[in-house]
Amino acid sequence: WETCWFKVELSIPLAWAGREVHFVWESDGEGMVWCDAQPVQGLTKEGEKTSYILTSSLKDTEPHSLTLYVELACNGLFGAGKGSMIAPPDPDRRFTLSKAELVVFNRDVYELLMDLEILLDMAQFLGEENQRSFQALYTANQMINVCDVTDPSTFPAARDLAAAIFSQRNGESQHTIHAMGHCHIDSAWLWPYEETIRKCARSWVTVVHLMERNPELTFTCSQICVLWQAQQFEWVRSWYPRLYAQIQDFVAKGQFIPVGGTWVEMDGNLPSGESMVRQFLQGQQFFQEQFGRICSEFWLPDTFGYSAQLPQLMRGCGIRRFLTQKLSWNLVNTFPHHTFFWEGIDGSRVLTHFPPGDSYEMHGQVEEMLKTVKNNKDKGRVNHSALLFGFGDGGGGPTQKMLDRIKRMSDTDGLPRVQISTPDRLFSVLEKESSQLCTWVGELFLELHNGTYTTQAQIKKGNRECERILHDVEVLSTLALARSGMFQYPASQLQRLWRLLLLNQFHDVLPGSCIQLVVEDALQYYTEIRRAGAQLQEEAVQSLCGDLLRPKAGSTESTLVLNTLPWERTEVISRTGPAGTETLALVTVPSMGYAIVREPLLPAQPVAVRKQEDGSIAMENGVIAVCLDTMGRLTSLRLVDSERESVPDGCYANQFALFDDIPLYWDAWDVMDYHLETRKPVTTLLKPLEITLTGGLRGSVSFSLRIGKSSTLTQEIILDATCPYLRFLTQVEWKEAHKFLKVEFPVQVRSTNATYEIQFGHLQRPTHYNTSWDWARFEVWAHKWLDLSEHCFGVALLNDCKYGASAHRNVLSLSL
């Protein structure tokens, strides 16, 4: 990620007067040309940007000598992987400057070659059964006959032959493709956050200069695909103010179109409901402040699935249109629509469009236009679709060559009609044609990348903890403000912390599909949120309950207990006594409130813990009764009042299992269905089950297992007085490679559907594999719980930092 600077002194020969002059630069590292201390052109060989136009026609009055600077990064468009794109970066990789030249560009030859390319592609891809393919082929042949490459005076006649083909118009019924320039830039992926700032500048300055030469060009500004996230705009505003001012100018002209509506292109599954609301809130506020408008389209083309709650959140944030294309990556089933209404769990609907070319990185070629029409699954219902053209993921964006291809195909018989368009123009037409569209209800589940629900456990844990911390800070700060007008609500501090959390929810960071440098940055951001959040929480508590925290003479020892959840809770807490020892207390705290605990409550029935002759241990608290074998597995879990047994005969719950994890390609992203065939129960005992707390307010037991060759697992199982659930505190020292650890809970419940918590609601998924759509969900995501219930009885599995889960037949499984 080092940067090298080159000073380039140019002297253009006088003999080149009237000629188009380019500065050509080819290297396998990304570069940017600077002139007069401003960035003027991105240079990326992989993105077909290897020249900077010095003049389109050299005049005597123009300077013939000038100095440029080239900033060259030691990384390519897709980072610096060792051996393959998704491999870890190679710290010893060398980058080479292979060409630095001052050249005359022959525009006539270029235009002639572009004509021939389109004609030959028409001949090839329209097929032998199509008359136009032969017309294109014979026209190309005539052009070759007419053209003498040594005599430029023959070029116009050859180009006239091509123009005759391109000017033959389409009929009115022809499909219309709405082409939009586009540049997908991942905020972090195979490169760190800091490198993304430079990627934005390289890509956007190139687009700005492309717009200056092509005023018809529209560019939908997106983070990695079609929508530009607010975070990236903020980076450019801070680091490249003059470029940002140019962008604002083109936004006002309607050419540079910010779309998206969120702070970053977040993961579409794992962020909490409140986090998703904040993504829209921060994004829409930024767009309103900077560009005078909010986004009416939500563009999220490259995340790994889409929660069924998103339509309601979109509509609540002023968005009624949605674009993505990621479901074209489905490994099993082909999604049946490209244009449809998507309905969320509350009935909210948004008009949704998947570009039928199944890509956000088109190059404007004939083959792509024909695929867009042929592949469209809603023919007859709508006659318009999107095509997003430009290099992406690592940035780059559209090129002049892409634009010149599209111009030749704008209205040519035999090809779909292609027009440079905008998101609003496309969706406005689709809305008029929407009466026959189908409706898809529920989640848009991506049948790929299921491993991202579990990869990088520390990132998953950091996200969940920081979401909880910011929730508690806001609750307590709001209560403090309501109680005292003297309290200063920490709005700016909270916005800073929220933006750090939202940044880490980017769809290659929270899923864990990023390089180690990005993981380290993300964990540092979580550490900062924890530190600053704890301080803000302490300040709110002091303001809210400060007088209660100050001991009064003669008063008995007391504890202040706060409840930031919206229901009354009775729980066992641990508190520090006068001598510094930990003591337990049973307390009741009202909803969104606090209680002073002086005399702890006494449970109706204390916890009883008994060791059996066979080494197993039984625990009971009057609500539930459990029995565990020497390996910590549940052999019985009963509701005391009903005597209903939850664990089937001969089965073990809390059974750890190890699977091979060798996907086809995307290592950090995927777990394949065939991993289920490699299940091995974890049975190597390091320390057998033993009692650690003997009962009363709390009973607990613990044990240790060896996992695989060199990993260990230690677990404490806790039952508190009056508590209707059993807690498992699990610590894993993980040293395995290409292995997948899960914990399983077979339950005596029969249901064809399991219920999973999602953002502000829940979702049911089948527990069987009847169809390919069912078994493609062998590994799914959930938030804090999944539940398997039948009439009058059920079992739920809760967690504090996990997302990967499954429920097949009667086995609930949590991916660790």
N, C-alpha and C positions, 0 to 999 in steps of 0.2 A: 504493500500500500504506500510505498515511497513515491515521491514526486520528483521528477527531473525537469529543469527548465532549460530550454534552448533559445538562444538569441539568434534570429535569422535576419541577415541583412540582404536585401534584394536590390538588384539593379536590372531594370527591364530594358532590353535593347531598343534603340530608336527605330530600328527596322520593323518592329512589331506594331507600329502605328496602325490603328483601325482594327486590330485583332483582339480576340477575347483571350485574356491571360489568366491562368490559374496557378496557384501555388499548390503543388502536389506533395502529400506527406503520407507515407505508409509505414505503420509500425504495428506490432501485435499488442501494444498497450494503448489504452484510451488516451486521447489528447484533446487539447483545446487551444485554439489560436487566440492570442490577445493582440490588440492594436490600440495604441493610445490609452493603455491601462484599463481597457475594457474587453471582456470576452466577446468574440465575434463569430466563432465557428467551432462546433464540435468535430472531432476527427476520430472515427472508429472504423477500422478496416472491416470488422465483422458486420458493421451497420452500413456498409457501402458509402461511407463518407470519408473520402480520402483527398479532397481538394477544397481549397478556399478560392472563390472567385475574386481576383484583384480588380478586374475591370471587364466589362462586357464589350467595350470597344475603346481601345487605348487612344486617348486624345493628347495632343501636344501640351495642353494646359494641365494635364494630370501629372502628379509626381511620378518620375520614373525610378526613383530610389526611395526605399522605405525600410523600416525596421519592424519586424514582428517578433513576438515571443510565443513559443509553444510550450505549454504545460503538459508533460507526458507522465501518465500514471503507470505504476508497475502492476497493472491488472488489466485484463481484457474485459470485454462486454459482460462476460459471465464469471468474473472473479479470477482466481488463480489456482484452480483445482489441480491436484497432482494426478495426471493420467486420465481423468475424466471430469466432466463438468461438475458433478455433485460430490467429488472427492474433497477432502480437507485441503485448504490452501497449501501450496508448496512454498516454504520460506526461501528455498534456494532457486526458484524459477527465475530465469533470465528473460529479459524483454529486449527486442531488437528493433532498431530503426533501420528499415530496409530501403527507403527511398525518400529523398527530399529534393524536389526539382521545381524549376520555373518552366512552365510549358505554355504553348499556344493550343487552345482548345478549338477544334474544328466543329462548330455547331451544325453545319450542313451534314457532315458525315453522321453525327449523333442522331439527328432527326431522321435521316434515311434508315439507319439501323433500327430505330424505334418503330418505324413503319413496317419494316420487314419482320421484326419480332412479332408484332400483333398479327400480321397476315399469316405467318407460319404457324402461330399458336391456333389461329382460327382453323387452318387447314388440318392441324393435328387433332384438336380436341372437339371440333364439331362432329367429326366422324364421317365415314364414307357414305353414310345414308343421307347426309345433309348436302344440298346443292351449294350452299354458301361456302362449305369447306373447299370445294373444287374451284369456286370463283376466287377465293382467297389464294389458293395454291397457284392457279394460272396467272393471277395478277402478280404475285411474287416472282414467278418465272419471267414474266414480261419485264419487270423492273430490272432483273439481273441482265436481261438481254440489252435493255436500253442504256444501262449505267456503265460508264467507263470509269473505273476507279482512279485512273490517272488524269481524268478530265472533269473537273468540278462543274463545268457548264452542262454536263449531262444529268446532273442530280435533280434539277427541277422537274424535268420530264418524267423521271422515275417516281418522284414524289407525287406528281399529278395522278399517276396511275393508282397509287394507294389512296389518295384523297377521294377518288371516284368511288372506291369501295366504302370508305368510311362515311361518305355523305349520303349513302342510300339508307333511308330512314326506316325506323320500326313502325309497326302498327300500334294502334292505341291500346290494345290489350296486353302488350308486352310487359313483363314484370319489371318493376323499377327498383334499382338498388341504390340505397342512400349511402354514399361513400363518405367516410369521415376520417381525417387524419388522426393518428392516435399513437400514443407512446406509453408503454407500460413500464413503470419504474418501481421495482420492489423497494420499499423503504429500508429494508435490510434483508439479506438472504445469503448469497454467496460472497457478500461484502458487508462491512460494518456500516452502521448508521452514518458515520462521518463521510464515507465515500459516496453515499447517496446524494449528499449535498452537491458534490461535483457532478454527479451523473445528471441531476436536474438541470444544472447550468449548461452542460454540454448539449443536452437534448433540446432545451427550451430556446437557447440562443440560436440554434440551428433552425428551429421552427419559425422563430421571429423573422429571420432573414429569408426564409422560404416564403413567408407571407408577403414580405416586401416585394418579391419578384412575381408572386402569384396571388393577387388580391382576391381571387375566388376561393382560395384554400380555407377550409375550416378545420380547426384542431380541437378535438375533445380532450381536455386535459385530465389525465387520470394518473393515479399512482402506479398501477402496474398494467393497466389495461386501457380503459377508456375514460376513467374518471380521475381527475386530479384531486388528491386529498389535500385538506387544508394544511396539514403539517408540512408538506413539501413546499407549498406556497410560502409558508412562514420562514422556512429555511432560506429560500431564494431572496425573500424580502430583506432578511438580515445580512446575508453574505454578498448579494449581487444587487444592490439597490437600483442601479441604472437599468439592468435587465428587467427587474421587477416593474419599473415604471413603463418600459416598453410593453410588457405583457398587459399591464392595466390599460394601455392605449388600445391594444388589439382586442381586449375584452370589450371595451366600449364600442369598437367597430363591429362586434359580433363574429369575429373570426376565431379568436382564442376563447374557447368555451369551457369554463370550469364546471365540471359535473361531479356528482358523487354524493355530496351532502354530509359526509362523515369526516371526522378528524383524520383517520387513516382508513385504508381498506382493511377492515378488521376481519378476523376469523368470523365465520358466520354461524358457528356452533357454540363455542366455549365461553365467550364473555357473558356475564350475567345480564339480566334484563335492564338493570340500572346502568350498567356499563354501556349497553347498546344505546340507551336513551342519551347518555352523555356523549357518545360518538356523534350522534345526530345534532345534539345541542351545540357542542363545540364547533362542529363543522359548519352548520348552518349559520351560526353567529359570525364566524369568520368570513364566510362568503358574503353575508349581508353587509358587514362592516367594510370589507375591502372592495367589493364589486357591486354593491347596491342591490343585490338580489339573492334570494335563497335558491337552492337547487330543487327542481321539480322532478328530476330523475335520480334514482339511486343506481349507480353503476358499481357492481362488485363482481368483476368477471373471473377472478382467479382465486377464490377461496374454496375451502374443501367441503362444501355443503351449506345449506341455508335453512335456518331454523323456521319452524312453522309460525313463530311469533313475529317474524319480520314484517309481514304485511300490515299488522296492526300498528307496529312502531313507525313504519313508514308513513302511514296515513296520519298518525298523530303528529308527525313532524313536517307536514305539508308536502309529502311526496306521494304521487299516485302512479308512478311509472318505474319500471325496474328492468335493468339489462344485465345479463351475465351470459356466459357460454360454457362454464366449467362442467356442466353435466354431460357435455359431449365426451368427456373423459371416462364416463361410466365403463367399468370393466365387464359388466354382465349384460345389463338391459339397455336398450336404446330408448332414450326419453322420447315420448310420442309427439311432442309439440316443439315448435319454434316461436310461435306467437300465441299467447293464451292469457287468461285471467288466473292469477294465483290468489288463493283464498287461505287466510290464516285461521288460527284456532277460535277467533271470536267472530268470524264471518267477514272481516275486512278483506277487500279485494284490491289488487293492483294489476295494471296492465303490464304484462311481462313479455320481453322479447329476447330470444337467443339468436344471435346472428347465424343464419343457416350454413355459412361457411365453416362454422365450428372453430373459429380462431379469432383472436384479437390482434394478430400480427400478419395480416394479408399484405401482399406486395403489388396489388392492382393488376394481376395477370389475368389473361383470358380464362385459363383453367379455373381460377378462383371464382370468377363471375359465373361460369357455367355450373360449378359445384353449388354456389349459393342458390341458384334456381332449382337445380335437380334435387338437392338435398332438403329443400323446404318441405316440412311435414304439414304445413297448413295451406297448401295450394288450394285455390278456390275460395278459401275463407278470407285471405288477405293477399294483396298483390304488391306489397312493398316489404323490403327487408333492409337490414343494415350490413355494411361491410366496413370493417375497421382496418385501416392500412397504416403500416409503420412498424419499424423494429421495436421490440419491447422486452419486458422483464428486466433486462439490464439497461434499458433506455435506448436512445437512438432516434426513434420517431420516423416520420415520413421522409421520402427523398424526392428530388426532382424527377427522377426516372419513374417513380410510382405515379406521380401526378400526370406525367406526359402519356403514360399508358392509358390512364383513366380518361383523359381528354379525347383520345382517339376512339374510345368506346362509348362516348356519351349517348349517342343515338344511332347505332349502326345496325342495320338489318342483320338478323341472325344471332345477335347477342342481346342480352338483357339491356334495358336502358339504364345508364349509370349517371347519377348526378351527385356533385359535391353538395352535401347537405348538412343538417344539424340535428342533434337529438330531438329538439322540439318539433322540427318539421316532420321527422320520421314518426314520432309518437302521435302527433296531431292527425296524420293520415291514417295510422293504425286505429286510432280511436274512432274515426269516421267509418272504418271498415269492420268494427268489432262485433257487430250484431250476431255473427255466426261463430264466434270464437268459443272454444271449450274452456272449462274451468278445472284447474288442478287444486285439490284440497289437501292441506297438510304440508309436511316438510318436503324440501327438495334435497333428497339424500344422495350424496355422491358415493357411488359404488367403487371407491378407490381411496387411498390415503387414510384408511381406518386407524393406522398406527399413530397418527397425529393427535389422537385423543389421549395418548399416554406418553409419547416421546418427551424427554427432558422433564423429569418429575419435579425438579426444583422450580422450573418456570411455572408449571401448573400450580404448585403449592403457593408460590409467590403471588400469582394472580388472584387466587381465591382469598388468601389472607389480606391482601391489600384492598380488594373490594370490600371485605368486611370492615377493615380499619376505617376506610373513608366513609362508609355508611355510619359507623358509630360516631365518628368525629362530627358529621353533619347533624345527626340526631341530638347529640349532647350540646353542640354549639347552638342549635336552634332553640332548644329548651333554655339554655343559658340566656340567650337574647330575649326570649319571651319573658323571662323572669326579671331581667335587669337591663334597662336601656343603656347602662354603662358598658356592657360587654360589647367588644368589637368583633363582629362576625368575621372569621378569617377567609373572606371570599377569594382574595388574590392568592393566598397560600394554597387554598383548596384547588383553585383552578390549575395551579402549577403541578400539584400532585396528581390531579385527575389526568392532565395531559401526559404526564410520564406514564401512568398506568395505561391510558388509551394507546400511546405509542407502542407499548409492549404487546398490545393486542393485535398488532399487525399480523396478517395471515401467514407469515413465515416465521414469526417470533413466538407467539403463544403456542402454535402447534409444534414448535421445536424443530422445524425443518430448516434450520439455519446453521451457519458455521459457529465454531467455538467462540470466536471474537464477539459475535452478536449475543451469544448466551451470557458471556461475561458482562457485557454492557447491560443486558436486561436484568441480571441479578443485582447489579449495582443500583439500578433504578428502584428495584423492589426494596433494597436496603434503605435507600433514601426515603421512600414512602413510609416505611415502618418507623424510621427515626423521627421524621417530621410529624407523622401522624400521631405518634405517642405523645409528642410535646403538645400538639394542638388539643388532643384529648385531655391531657392533664390540665391545660388552661381552662377548658370548658368545665371540667369537673370542679375546679377550684372556684370558678365564678358561680356555678350552679349550687354547689353544696359546701362552699368553703367554711361556713360557720359550723357545719356539722362535723367537719374534719378536725376542728380545733378542740382538743380535750378540755373538759370543764372540771374544775376542782370537785372532788368527791364523787364524780360520775364513774360508773362501772365501765370496764373495757367494752368497746363496741366496734362494729365493722360496718362501713358503708358499702352496700351492694347495689349496683346499677343494672337495669335490664333495658337493653336497647331494642328488644323485639316487641311486636305488637300483641303479645298475650301474656297473661300472668304465668309466672314460672315458679315451681317449687322444686328445688334441686339441692344436692349436696355440694358445698363449696369447700375449698381449702383456704385457710387463712393463717397468717403468721401470728403466733402468740407473743406474749411479753418477753419470753426468753429466746425468741427467734425460732421456736419450733413450729412445725406445721400442725395445725389442728383442723378437724372437719366440723362442719356445721350444716344443718338442714335449714334452708331459708325459703321464704316465699316473698317474691318481689312483683309489684304490679306491672302491668303493661306500660312500656315506655316511661318507666319511673325508677324509683329507688326505695330502699328500705334500710333502716338502722337495725342491725342485728346485735342485740345484747344477750338475750337468752335464746339460744337456738331451739328450734322445734324438736320435739321427740317423735320419731316415726311410729306409726301404728304397729308396724312389725319390723324389727331390725333385720339386717341381712345375716343369714346363717351360712357358714361355709364348713363343709364336712369332707374329710378325706376318706375314701372307701378302701376296703382291703385290697382291691386290685390296683390301687394307685390312682384311680379316677377321683375326681373332685366334684361335689355337688354344691350349688349355690342357689339360695332362694331368698326373695324379699317380700313375699306375700302377693306380688303381682305376677312375676314370672319365676320359673324354676328351671335350672339348667344343669346338665351333667357333661363333664369334659373328660376325655381320656388322657393318658399320659403325654400324648403329642399335642395337646391343646385343641383337639377337634371336638366339636359339639356332637354328642350322641343323642342328646335330648334337649328340647327347648319347648316348655309348656306354658300356656296361660293358666295360672293357678285356678281361677274361678271356673273356667270352662273345662279344665283338664284336657284341652285340645293339644295334641302333640304336633310340633312343627317339623321335626326331622323324620324322614321316612325310615322304616326299619332297615338295618344293614347299611345305612348311609352315614356319611360324616359331613357336617357343616364346618365352616372355617377350615376347609381343606385347601392347602396351597398346592398349586400345580405349575409345572414348568413346561414350556413349549419351545420348540425350535422356531426361530424367527428369521427366515431367509427368503425375503421377497424377490420378485422377479427383477426389479431394478431400483425403485425408489426406496432406498434403505431406511432413512429416517422417517419416511412418510407412510410406508405400507406395512400391513400384516395381511398375508394371503389366507384364504379359507383353508388351504391344506395344512396350515399350522395346527389345526385342531386334531389332525391325525397323529401328532407327535406328543400328545399329552403324557407327562410323567408326574405322578403324585410326589410331593416332597415328603420324604419319610425318614430322612437321616436326622436323628435326634442328638443334639449337642448337650442340652440340659432338660431333663424331664420336667413335667408340670409340677409346680410347688406353690403352696399358699404364701402370698406376700402380705395380705391383710385378712385378718381372721373374721371380720364381720362387724356388726353394729351399724354404723352409718354407711360403711363401705366394706365390701369384700373384694379381694382381687387375687389372681393367680398369674404365674408367668412361666415361660418356657423359651427354649432356643432351638433353632433348626439350622442345618447346613443346606444351602441351595446350590445345586450344580457342583462345580469343582472347588470354588473358593469363596462363595458369598455366604453371608449369615443373616438370619432373621431372628429377632427377639420380639416377643409380644407379651403385653400385659393385658389380661382380660378383667374388666371391672364391672361389678354390679353394685349400684347405689340403692339406698333405701328409697322406697316409693317409686323407683324409676321403672318405666315399662320397656326399657331396652337394655341391651348388653353392649358395653364399649370394648373395642379392641384397639389398644395403642400399639402400633406396629413400627418397628425400626428395622430397616434393611440396609446392610452393608453390601452394596451391589458391585460385583467385579466380573460379571459375565458379559460375553459378546454374542450377539445374535441369538439371544434367549428372551423369552417373554414370560413374566411371572404374573399369575392370577390367583385369586382366592375365590373358592366356590362354596355356595350355600344351597344344597338340595333341600327343598321344602315340600311338605305334604299339602300342596295346594294345586288344584287343576284349573287352568285358565288358558284360553287360546290367545290372550293378550297380556302383556306386562305393561305397566305404567311407569313413565320416566319423567322426572322433573325437567322442564325447560324454562326459558325466560318467562317469568310472570304466568306460569301455567304448567300444564303437563300434556303428555302425548302418549298414545298407546301404540305399541308395535307388536307384531305377532310373535308367539313363542314356538311356532312351527316353521318348517321349510317347505310348505305346500307348493309354492311357485318360485320361479327364479328371482322375483322381486323380494320374496321373503328370505331366501337363503343368502341373498347378496348382503343382508343386514346381519351377518353372523357376528359382527362387532359394531356396536353403535355408541353414541355418546349420550350422557346424561349429566345433570348438574349434581345436586346434593342427595338425591335418592332415586331408587327404582323400587317398584312394588309389584308383587304378584298376589292377587286377591281373587277369592271366589265369594259367593254369597255368605256374608256374616263373618268372614275370616280372611286374614291375609298376613303376609310377612313383607317387611320393607328392609332394604339394605341402604344405610346412610353412609356418607363419607364427608371428610372435610377438605380434600384436596385432589380428588380423582375425577376423571371424566369418561374414560373408556369403560364399557360395561356390556353385558349381554344377558339375555334370559332365554334359554332354550329348554323347551318342555318345562320341567319343574326346577331347573337349576339356575339360581341367580349367581352371576359371576362379575367380579370387579377386577379390572385390569390395573396392576400395580406398577 
